[in-house]
Every structure is written in C-alpha cells, then in structure tokens.
Amino acid sequence: MGAQLRVYKRRIQAVTATKKITKAMEMIAASRIVKAQRKVAASMPYATELTRAVTAVATGSNTKHPLTTEAEAPVRAAVLLLTSDRGLAGGYSSNAIKAAEKLRERLAAEGKEVDTYIVGRKGVAYYGFRERKVVESWTGFTDSPEYADAKKIAAPLIESITKDTAEGGVDELHIVFTEFVSMMTQNAVDGRMLPLSLDEVATESRAKDEILPLFDFEPSAEDVLDALLPRYVESRIYNALLQAAASEHAARRRAMKSATDNAGDLIKSLSRLANAARQAEITQEISEIVGGAGALADASAGSDK
C-alpha cells in the first residue's frame, strides 16, 4: 500500500506542475488576444478603402490588368496557406490545412495546376513530411506579424501573378487563413485575392448602401492599377496574418484552459485514490496491531495455564 501511495503522490506532483504551465500559457495567450484584436481593427479601414479604390478605378476603365482581369482559360493558381509556428493550439493549424486541401482539390478539378506558398512551421512540416512541393515558405513571425512580413510574402506572389503562365506565372492568387470571429469562434476560410471580383465588391457596396468614389486617373488607369497592385496584395495578406494571429492566440487559450481544467479533474481523481490508499494502509496497520495484540493475549493466557 505504501508503494502505491507514493506513486499517486508523484503523479499528483507531476500533474500539478503541468497545470501551472498550462495556466500560465492560458494567461499569456489571453493577454496577446487583446493586442491582436486591436491590430486587426486598426488594419481594417485601410484594407477596405484600398479595395474600394481599386474597384472604383477598375470599373471606371477598360484596362486589362492582373488585378481585375480574369484569364479566359486559367491554367495555374497560387495558394498561400497561413498556419502557426508553434503547437498547443488545438485544431488551429490542422483546420487551415484541411481548408487548403479542399481548395487544392477544387482547383485541380477545374483543371488548374496549384503552386503552394506556406507561412508557419506547422504547414511546412505537413507538406515536408508528405514530400509535396512548396514554392516558398516563411516562418518565425506567425504569433506577432508585422507589415514588413506581409511585404516579404507578397513580393514573390506579385511577381508570379504578373508573369505569363508560360514563364511560370499564375492566373489566380488564393489565400487560406483562419478568420477571427470571436474569442470562441475562429473559422478556416479561403478566398481569391486576385483577380479581384468586381461583382462581389459591387454587391457588398450595394448591400451597405455605399457609393463608390469617382476618380480622375493621372497619368492613366493602368499606371494607377500598377501602383495599387502591391499595396492591395500586401494589405490583404497583412490583414489575414493579423486575423490568423488573433485566431491562434484564441485557439491556444481555449486549448490551455481545457488542459488546465482536465489537470484539475485528474488531480482530484488522484487525490481520492491517494486518500483511499492511505485509508487502506491505516486500516491494514490497525488490523495488524489488533491481530498482534490478540496473539499476545492468547499466548499470555496459555502460559498462565
């Protein structure tokens, strides 16, 4: 019984130490969510106005441009997948990877080749383990991205969208990331960044009773679109990185809270088992003492006779 009690005590100590770690990680993630949410909110107006400006320029001219003109027969698409650098975030990265796999299957069914770009060590490890080709990858900043990171990611994507497909370019640019809805809800979504769907933007504007602004183009609409192309891609990627970071922190907080609660339940269960083992040990000792006293009494009675 004593050995079993020592085992329970060691397990309780180990689980208690783990609980302290998961509780600390939960509190850290909770503090980072607020900062990430503020960054998301701060980036939204710029991204929204830039999209409206691009839409206004595109609808006001007949210029063919990679930003707004769809290929007649697209043959290749680029997919940018945003995952995390670290684990312990529940199904955050796996959900994003599943969404990317579904998008890849859909594009392949449409007869398009897919070039994959990945952000985050989890996505890189997933594709590396399966020996799948990745055009380019970036790691080390998923929990706190900066605009410079978005520019670094956007550069090769912009280069690929401006190239002809015969030279290795792409006709479409898609992004898969985790959208931050609330502290409890984060959804893995995919969207097409380029070419920009003017019909969808116009429909959203009508739904919000918005009127697109009118612009005069100097020197030309094509030059304006050339200048807006990198800004648009960078802003979309930056906003997606911020939403993904907020989602990662929220998922990690939820996972660590669940781990902390489970550790507490396990400690309670082990404490009950340890108490039962201690009680059994005490009962056995009492039984042995009583049995020994009875044996001594019997022996003494026999000697008196």
Salt bridges, closest charged atoms under 4 A:
GLU26 OE1 - LYS23 NZ 3.94
GLU49 OE1 - ARG52 NH1 3.06
GLU70 OE2 - ARG192 NH2 2.98
ASP85 OD1 - ARG121 NH1 3.90
GLU101 OE1 - ARG132 NH1 2.73
GLU110 OE1 - LYS112 NZ 2.81
GLU113 OE1 - ARG76 NH2 3.32
ASP115 OD2 - ARG76 NE 4.00
ASP143 OD2 - ARG32 NH1 3.85
GLU146 OE2 - LYS39 NZ 3.83
GLU159 OE2 - LYS163 NZ 3.88
GLU172 OE2 - LYS112 NZ 2.87
GLU172 OE1 - HIS174 NE2 2.88
ASP190 OD1 - ARG106 NH2 3.27
GLU210 OE1 - ARG52 NE 3.61
ASP226 OD1 - HIS65 NE2 2.58
GLU234 OE1 - ARG231 NH1 3.92
GLU248 OE2 - ARG252 NH2 3.06
ASP261 OD2 - LYS257 NZ 3.16
